[in-house]
Amino acid sequence: MAYKYLVIVESPAKAKTIEKYLGRNYKVVASVGHVRDLPKSKMGIDVENNYEPYYITIRGKGDVIKDLKKHAKKAERVYLASDPDREGEAIAWHLSYILGLDPHDKNRVVFNEITKDAVKEAFKEPRTIDLDLIDAQQARRVLDRLVGYSISPILWRKVKKGLSAGRVQSVALKMIIDREKEIRNFTPEEYWSIDGNFKKGRKKFKANFWGLDGKKKKLPNEDAVKEVTQRISGKDYNVTKVEKKERKRNPAAPFTTSSMQQEAARKLNFRTGKTMMVAQQLYEGISLGKGGTTGLITYMRTDSKRISDTAKQEATDFIEQTYGKNYAAHSNKKLKNAQGAQDAHEAIRPTSAMRSPEEIGKYLDKDQLKLYRLIWSRLIASQMKPAILDTVKATLDQNGVIFVANGSKVKFKGFMEVYVEGRDDGKKDKENVLPELASGDIVQSEDITPNQHFTQPPARFSEATLIRTLEENGVGRPSTYAPTLQTIQKRYYVKLTQKRFEPTELGEIVDNLIEDFFPEIVDASFTAGMEEDLDHIEEGKEEWVKVIDRFYQPFEKELETAEEKMEKIEIKDEPAGFDCDVCGHPMVIKLGRYGKFYACSNFPECRNTKPIVKEIGVTCPKCQKGQVIERKSKKNRIFYGCDRYPDCDFISWNKPIGRNCPKCDHYLVEKKKKASKQVVCSNCDYKEDEQK
């Protein structure tokens, strides 16, 4: 088919979506990502010549480039329509170079959503390639190369081959290790609480000890508790004060990349990589039957909370039609972005608020629907009125011993009809309705229970909380969070234990060396300052070569010091305590790229290795011969299997407990929930009480 215009995008899915919007005069093809990059085999930066990068054609892209050139020759004009960010701009710039296009031509087309109107509007106003954006992207690549390709070889020589050090990944690793040090050094402190169950008439409610004789009192030990309980006599308490208030609860802002990744982790149990992969699919377009292929969300790499007036109006119309006019906020209030946010694009939102999850659910797979529902609900809720809660605080007194009861009841649900933001602790807000109380009432205690507690160390980082901490410290940008977390796991610097990051011995060795010899690399404030410099380059306020030079001059001296003074670290093998079943030599525990494993000490003559497995003390319920051991799937998820595999193929995602069901005699397992665990039958509906 003849065409006048060639449009180049990154992905075939995006090409397919856009081509149907543009009509017969346009041919849309995909470059399948970058076509040129720095070489993998060497640094590719000429430090002596203003840090000039040396680009090569990416291996395997020869046929793609050949096809692009062939299509470009046939076209009267070539448009470059890669993603609207630094990486997208860089792809367009490299394509322009390879195809011999005039860099001053207005051939760059950008759109924040892949819908018919947005795409057609963008083609009415093409622009030149933004060289400031190119400089910012190039500066980041040069900076990361200088750090990674300079420090990594030193780590290979001083520790072991295969290690790497990156600019953002080193900060993330240090955060995880610093948190682990806090946990190790934590000293629990004792404290007590006193809980009371009360009733007024037949209605029961709870209250907690507050203080003595009008003053708040802490309960550091059992003696302090006895001082309180000895003053309690009888069951009657006077209601001395009742405070009733109306409280507003505002909806969360539409999603940024960071908040979407955090909420998908909390509510959908998605890893960051999976969240971004599914979001990319929704952005590039899904076939909606007769409606054709349509982009369902706006661009998913953004740190802005802003949405367009059109999107606000469409969301408001949907709210009024579905829930009523009293639910629509009609607010023109501008949401404040996080410090350092670039605000280059809108927040992540559905391309049409009228396109509800229920309407298009049949066209999406399970994961696409889950994430789309989350994004759609968040946008709709953000344009709804606040929830209104009636709160009650009642003060109870007996002989100067004061208890306080707090109650709340939702008076108007507002945005909570659609969506409530998740919490990192997994808990949900619950209503606590108190009986009608007034000053002067008498209530009775049913029981007063002292409880001993100990302060808890800070929790290890989950993917969600680490991303939030990186963002709060200004480290990285929306496009860097997912690859950063993937890299520190791939290098086995950290591992996920019960969905929380735990540093490995190797990670701690690498962190200590980098902190000793390259302190600025692991300094969050220094890295955040570099991100600001990159933003200034993008805004045309800084020259990229000067920014790189300011960093490299002191860094070069640190490299020389590290080469000279860093001592070689030998990671010694540990005795395994048993002999090799192949040659009889002692087995040892080695530290490999993917963690510890058993290996024969007679290597390389004997190459016998075994994985280190964890027995759970339960006989295999299938063969009754082997032991059930803890294993890990390719996605690092724990499951349980027989140690006689492949002779016995028993597996279970839930932990067997070594008892059989009293109802059907199948094996019982321990099923974990967010804050509790429950023993259930692997076959029937038998359940035992939950344990916290």
N, C-alpha and C positions, 0 to 999 in steps of 0.2 A: 504493500500500500504506500502511495506517495505521501510525503509529509514535508512541511516547510520548516518546522521548528523541532529541535532536539532538546529534550529535558533530561538532565542526569540527576538522579537521587542516589541514596546509599543502598537501599534494600529493595529486593524484588516486590515485597508486599506493598511497600510505599508506592513503587512504580505502578503497580496494578491499580491501586486506589486512585491515583492522580490522573492516570491516562483517560479514564472514563469521564472525568470532569472537563478535560481540555478539548476533546473533540478530534476530528479526523486530521487536522493539520499538524497535530503534535505527536511525536514519538517519544515515549518515556522509557528510559533504560536505567539500570542500576550499576553502580561502580562496585557494589558489595564492599562498602567500607572504604578505608584508605587505599590509595594506589601507590603512594610513596611514603617512605618512613626512614628513620635512622637505621643503620645496619645493626643487627643483633650481635654480630661477632666482635664488634669493637665500639668504642665510645662514639665515634662519628662527630666529634666536636673539635674544631681547630682552635685550641686555646690561644695560640700565638696570633691568630688572625681574627680578632674581635668575636671570638666564640662562634665562628661561622659553622653552621650545621652542614653535614654532608648527607644528602638524601639519596636513597637508591630506590629503584622499583621493587616493590614487595614481591618476594618469590611466589610464583604461582599466579601472578596477576597479568602475565604476558598476554594471554588470550582475551582477557577482559579489556585490556587497553587497546588491543588490536581491533576489537569490535567497536569500542567507543570511537576510535579514530575513523573507522569505516563509516559509522553512522554520522559523525560530525562533518565529514566531507560532503555528504548528500544534503545536509541541512543548510538553509539560508542563515539560520541563527541558532546558537547553542545557549541554553539557559542552565544554570547550576543551582539546583534546588535542594541541597543537603540541609541537615538540621540547623535550627537557628541558635547555635552556640559556638564556642571557640573551636571545638572539634569539627563541627559542620563547616565553619568558615575555612578551616585548614584543608578539609577535603576539597572544597570548591577551588581553593588557591592552587593546590597540587594538580587538580584536573585541568585548570586553566593553563598551567605550565606545560603539562604533557600534551594537550591538544593545540598548543600554540595560539591561544586566544589572547586578544588585546586586554591587558589588565585594567585599562581605563574604560572598557566597554561596560555598559549597564546590563550585565547578564546574570546577576546574582538575585535569586528570588527566595524570600523567606516567608514562612507562615507558621503561626503558633498552633494551628489545628488543621487537620486534613479533612476539611468539609468543602463542598462545592463553592459556596460563597467566599470562604477564606482563600481558597486556592485561586479562584478567578480574580479576586481583588488584588492578590499579591502579584499576579502576572501583569496587571495594569501599571504597576510601579516597581519595575526592577531597579536595582542599584548596582554600583560598582562594588567589588570585593573590599571589605573593610580591613585595611592594612593594619590598623591598630589592634583589631581582634587577632589578626594573624601574628603580630608581634607578641601579644600576650600568650597565645597558645605556644608559639615557638620558644618563648622565654621559659615557660613551664617545662617543656620537653628538655630544653638545654639544662635547666637547673636540676631536673630529676636525673638526667644522664650524668652530670658532673658528680652528683652525690652517689648514685648507685654504682656507676662504673669506676669510681675511685675508691670507695670504701669496701665494696664487695671483694675485690681481689686481695685486699689486705686480710679480710676475714678468712678467705680461702687458705692463705699461707699460714695464718696464725692459729686458726681453729680447725676448720675442715672445709672441703670443697662443697659447692652447691649452696652456700649461704649468700644472703643478699641484705643490703641495707637501703631503704628508701626514705625519702624526705618525710612523707606523711605517715608511712607505715611505722617508722621508728618512734614517732610521737604516740601513735595508737598503742604500740607495744609497751612503751614506758608507762602510759596510763594504766594498762592492765597490770603491770608488774608493781607499780606504786600502790595500787589497790590491794594486791596480794600481800604486800609488806604490811599495810595497815591491818589486814585480817590476821596475819601471823603475830603481830606485835600487840594485838588488842587484848586488854585485860578486862574481863567481865566485871561489872559492878552490880552488887545486889540491890534490889529495891522491891517494895511491896505495894500491893493495892488492896483495897477492901471493896468488894462488890456487894450490893444489897438488892434483894428481891422484895418489892413492896406491893401493897394492894390498897385500892380505895374501893370499898364495896367488893364487887366481884372482879373488878378490872385490875389486872396486874401490870407492873412496870418495873424497870430496873433503874438504879441510881448508883453512883460511885462516890466514895469518900472524897471530900474536898479539903476539910481543915478543921481546926479547933478554935472555938471562941472568936469566930469572925476572921481568923487569919489562915491563909493557905498553909498546909503542912505537908512536907515530904515524909515518906516512910522508907528510910534507908535500911532498916533492919527489923527483926521480930520484936525487939524491945519497944520500938516506936509504935508498932501495931498494938502491943499489949496496953500501952498507955491510952490508946484510943478505945479499945474494946472493953477495958475495965470501967470506962465511964458510961458505957451503954447499959441501961437497966430497963427492962420492959420492951414492948413492941411498938408503942405509940410514938410517932414523930409529928412535930408541928410543921406545916407548910408556912414558912416565914416570908417567902417572896415568890412571885410568879411573873416572869418577863415574857411577853409575847411580841414577836417581831415578824415583819415580812421581809424575806430575803430574795434577791434576784440572782439567778445563775445564768450567765451568758453562754451562748454557743461557742464552740471552737471555730477558728478561722478555717477557710478552705486549705487544702493540702499544699505544702511545699514538698520537695523531694524527701527531705529529712523526716518531716512529720508523717508522710505517707509510709515510709519504710518502718518507722516506729510503730504506727498503728496497725500495719499489716502483720508485724511480728506479734503484737499483743493479741489481736483479735482473730487473725487467720492462721497464725503459726507459720507465716511465710519467712524464709530467709531473705536477706536483702537482695541477693542475686536473683532469686525467683520473682520477687516483687517487681524489680526493674525489667525482667524479661517479659512478664505478663503485661506490664504497663506499656512496654514498647509495642506489643501486639495490639493493644487497644488503641494506641495512638496511630499506628500505621494503617489500621483499617480492618474491619471484620465484615464478611458478607452477611447482609441482612435480608436474604431472600430476594424478593422482587425489588426491594429498596436498594439493592446493589451493595458494593463494598463501601463502607463509610468509616472514617476516623471517629472513634467514640469518646476520646478524651483529648485534652490539650497537651502540649509538650510536657514531658514528665521529668525534665531536669531543670528545676527552677528553685529559687529561694525567695520568691515573691508570694505575698498573700493577696495581692491585688486581683480583682476580676473585672471584666468589662461591664459597662452599663447595660449592654444588651443581655449579657448572661444574668445580671441581677434582675432585670425586668422579666426575663423568661422564668427564672426561679420563683419570683414573686407571683407570676400568673399561675404557675403550677400549684403553689401553696394555697392561693385563694380558691382555686377550683377544687382542690382535694380536701383541705382542712378548714377553710373558711377565712374570711378577710381579717378576723381578729388574730390570726396566727402569723400573718406577714409582717415583717419588721419595717419595710419601707425606709431603710436606713441609708443615709449617704455618708456615714461615718467611715473614714479611711483607716484601714487596719495598719498598725505599725509593724514594719518588717524588722527582722533580727538585725543587730548591728553588723555592718559589713556586707549585708545582702546586696546583690547586684541589681535586682528588680528588672532584669532584662525581659522577662516574659510574665504572663499572668500566672496565677496559682494553677495547680492541677485541678481541672474540673471537667464534667461531661461537656461535650460540644453542644448538646441540647439537653436542657433540664427536663424538657417534655418527654425525653426518651427514658422512661423508667426501667429499672431492672426487670420488672415483671413483663414489660412489653417486649423486650429483646432477649430475655433469658434463654429462649429456645435456640437462639443462634450462637450462643457462647458455650465454651466448655466450662467445666466446674470451677477451675481457678480463675478464668476470665470473669465469670459472673460474680464470684466472691469479691474480687478487687474492684470491679465496676460498681457493684452495690455500695462498697465502702466509699468510693470517690463521689458517687452520685448523692448518697445520703449526707455526706459531710457538706457538700455544696448547698443542698436544700436546707439543712439545719442551720447553716451559717446565715441564711437570709430570713430566719424565723425569729419571732420575739423570744426574749429570755423566759426561762421557767420561773415561776413564782412559788416560793416555799414558805409556809407558815412554820415558824420555829417557836418552841416553848422551852424556857429554862426555869425549872422549879427548884427552890432551895428548901431542904428538909433539915430540921434541927431537933436534937434531943440532948439536953444537958450540955450544950456547947459543941456536940459532935455534929458536924455538918456534912450532909450528902447532897449531891446535885444530880438531878435528872434532866437529860436533854432529849427533846422530841422534835420531830419534823414531819411535815406532811405536805405533799405537793398540792398546791392550790390551783395552779395553771401549768400544764405540762410544757406549753410552748414548743421549743425545738426538741424537747425530749420525746415528743411523739414520733420523731424520725430517727434520732441518733444521739448517743451519749458517748463521749470520748473515753477510751479505755485507760486503765491505770497500770503502772509498772508492777505493782504488787498483786495484780490480778483480782483485787477485791471489787465488789460492786456496791454502790451506795444503796442503802435500804432505808425505807421509811421506818421511823420509830414513833408510833402514835401514843401519846400519854393520855390518861383519863382526864376529864375536865377537872382542873385543880384551881383553887383560889387561896389567897393568903388567909390564914386562920383555920384551914382544913386540918383534920387529923388523919394521917395514914398509918397503916400498920406494916411492920417489917415481917416478912416470912422467914428469911434467913439472912445472916450477915456472914460473908465468907472472905477471910484474908487469903491472899494469893502471893506466893513468892515468885519473883522474876529476876532475870539477869539481863543486863544490857547486851545487845547483839552487835557483832562487828558489822561494818558496811558490807552490803551484798556485792558479789562479783558482778562485773558488767555483763549484761546480755547484749545482743546485737543492737536492740533498741536504745538501751541506756548509754552504750558507748557512742553511737551515732549522735545522740543528743549532746553528750559531753564534748565530742569533737566540734559540733556546731557551736555550742556555747562558747568554746575557746577560740573560735574563728579558724580552726584547723581544717583544711580541705574545702571543697566546694561540692555542690550536689552530685556532680558526675564522679567524684572520687571515693565516696563512702563505700559503696559495694566492692569495687576492686581492692580497696585498702584492706577490708576485713578478709576478703578471699586470699590475699597475698600472705598475711601473717599466719593464716591457717595452713596454706599450701607449703610454706617453709617450715612448718611444725614449730613455730615460735610459741604458739598458743594452741590449746585444744578446747573444744566445747564439752563441758561436763554438766549434764542436766541443763543444757541451753545457756550456760554461763561460761565466760572465757576464763580459762585457767592457764597461766604461763607454764611452759615446759622448761626443763633444765637448760636446753639449748637456747631458748628465748632469753632466759636470764643471763646466760653467758654473753650473748650478743649485745643485750641491752647494757650490761656493765661495761663492756669494751667501748661501745659508742659513747656512753655517758662520760667515761674517763677521758677519751681522746677527741671527741667531737660534741662537746656539751650543747652547742647551739642547735645541732640537728634534732636533739630530743627535747628541746625547750619549746613548749607549746606557744608561748608568747612570741618567740622569734619566728616560728613557722607561720603564725597568724600574721605577723608583720610582713613576711614574704608574700602571703596571699594578698595583702593590701597593696603591695608594690605591683603585683601582677594586675590587679584591678586598675591601678593608676596607669599602667601601660595601655590597657584596653581603652581607657578614657582619653588617651593621648597626652597625659600629664608627665609621663616618664619615658625615657629612651631605654629599650630593653637591654642593650649592651651595657649601659651604665649600671643598671640594676644587677645584672649578672656579675659584673666586675666587682661591685661592692661586696658581694657575697664571696666570690672566688678568691680574692687576694688573701684574706685571713684563713680561708678554708685550705688553701694550698700549703700554708705553713703547718696547719694541723695534720695534713697528710704526711708531710715530711717527718714530723714528730712521731706519728703513729708507726711509720715504717721503721724508725730507729729504736723506739722505746717499748712498743707493744711486745710483750713476751708471748712466746708460743704456748698455747694451752693444749694440753693433751687430755682428751676425754678418755679416761681409763675404763677398761671393761670391768664389770663386776662379776664375781663368781656366781654361777647359777645354782650350785649345790647338787648337781647331778651330772652324770657322764653322757657322752654322745652315744646314741643307740646305733650309729653307723660304724664308728672307728674306736670308740671307747675312751677318747680323750675327754677332759673336763669341758662341759658347756659353760659359756659365759653370757652375760647380758650386755648387748651392744646398743649404742644409741645411733639409730639410722635416720634417714630423712623423714620417715613417717612414724618415728617414735622408737621405743625400746623393743628388742626382740632377742630371742635365744639364738646363739650361733656357736659352732664348734671352735674351740681354741686352736685346733689343728689346721685352720684356714691358712693358705689356699689349698692344701692337700685334701682337706675334707670341707665341703661346702654345705654341710647340713645346717639348716636353720629351722626354727619353730616360732610361731607366734606366742606371745605371752598371754595366757588366758586366765580369766578370773572365775574360779569355781564358786557356786552359790550354796553348796552343801545340800543339793537335792538330787536324788536318783532320777534318771530319765523316766518320765511316766509312760513312754512308748515302748522302749526295749527292756527296761528294768535292769540294764547292765551298766550303761555309761553314766557319766555325771553331767548334769546341766551346767553349761558355762555361759558366761556373758560374752557376746560377740558384738561387732559393729558392722553396719551395712556400709556400702560405698558412700552413702550420704552422711556417714558418721552417726547414724541412729542406732541406739542399743537394742539388741534383740537377744533371745536366749535359744540355745541349741544344744544338741547332744555332742559330747566330745568324741563319740564313735563315728561321726560323719566321715565318709559317705555311707558307711554300713547302716547307720540309723539317721533318718532325715527329719527327726523331730525339730521343730522351730516354734517359737512363740514370741510375739511382741511384748506380752506381759510376763512378769516374773513368776514362775511356778513357786509355790511355797512348801511343797512336800506333803500336803494333805489332800484327801479326796473329798468330793462333794457328798454331804450326807443325803442328798436328794437323788442324784443319778450316778454317783461313784466315779465321775470324771475328775481330772485333776483341777485343783483350785489355783488361781493366779492373783497376784496383787496388781490392781489397776490404779495408776496414779492419776490424780486430778491436780488442779493448780495448787491448792493448799492442803490437800489431804490424799489419803490412799484408802482403797477399799478392796476387801477380798471378795472375789466373784468366781462363779463357776465358768470353766472354759467351754461348757456345753449347754447348760440350761440357765434359767433366770435366777438361780440362787445367789443371794448377796448377804454379806455380813455388814455390821455397822461401820460407818466411815471412821477413820482415825486421822486426827490432825497431824 
